[in-house]
Amino acid sequence: MRDRLVLHRQEAARFTAPHRFDLVLCVGATHAFGGLLATLAAARRHLAPGGRVLVGDGFWEGEPSAEAIEMLGDLTDLPTTLEQVVADGWTPVGGHVSTRGELDDYEWCWTGSLASWALDHPTDPDSARALEAATTHRDGWLRVYRDALGFLCLVLRPTGD
Ligand SMILES: C[S@@+](CC[C@H](N)C(=O)[O-])C[C@H]1O[C@@H](n2cnc3c(N)ncnc32)[C@H](O)[C@@H]1O
């Protein structure tokens, strides 16, 4: 396994590779490319013939407040998201819409582990910052977007491939 894994720590949109890939993944990071369609355009450049893209992105499951839009960007509802993807030349061949429980688990998981790390490392110079980041994020999740945000993972093939 080790000889088949290469990790790159860099600006995602600048990634180049000497070959193309059978599977290109981007889950929860479309902001790194400027949105869902820009992410798919980048993924297409890395995809081998017959390959698939696994992309995970947010959508509005409920009515977003102005603050939620400000925080999470210009998302659309689920059917419109699919329409945009299909119009962009992709055929969805699989997918998963996260449940509220899965999204809650995700938020608790990272805010909780960050807060726990801060308590375990009270003298670390980053401890207070970590606790504050966890608290601020948890507050935004619960107050601003928990009722509005959905999350979708799609497996896509280029249409006509
Ligand atoms: C919400 S996390 C998702 C992480 C992972 N894909 C997952 O599903 O657990 C977003 C990730 O995107 C990374 N990221 C954000 N902007 C980026 C950029 N411009 N270039 C590369 N990575 C970026 C962050 O460091 C973070 O690890």
The ligand as an ORCA input file, in Angstrom:
! r2SCAN-3c Opt
* xyz 0 1
  C     -14.275     19.939      5.205
  S     -12.632     19.350      4.997
  C     -12.896     17.840      4.104
  C     -11.743     16.909      4.264
  C     -11.902     15.519      3.651
  N     -12.063     15.590      2.198
  C     -13.011     14.749      4.271
  O     -13.992     14.424      3.590
  O     -12.940     14.463      5.477
  C     -11.987     20.470      3.776
  C     -10.502     20.242      3.502
  O     -10.104     21.038      2.391
  C      -8.801     21.532      2.643
  N      -8.627     22.731      1.808
  C      -9.318     23.877      1.895
  N      -8.896     24.753      0.963
  C      -7.906     24.124      0.259
  C      -7.069     24.490     -0.831
  N      -7.195     25.689     -1.383
  N      -6.190     23.579     -1.318
  C      -6.094     22.355     -0.745
  N      -6.854     21.940      0.281
  C      -7.738     22.824      0.791
  C      -8.799     21.821      4.135
  O      -7.493     21.830      4.648
  C      -9.598     20.637      4.672
  O      -8.741     19.561      4.945
*
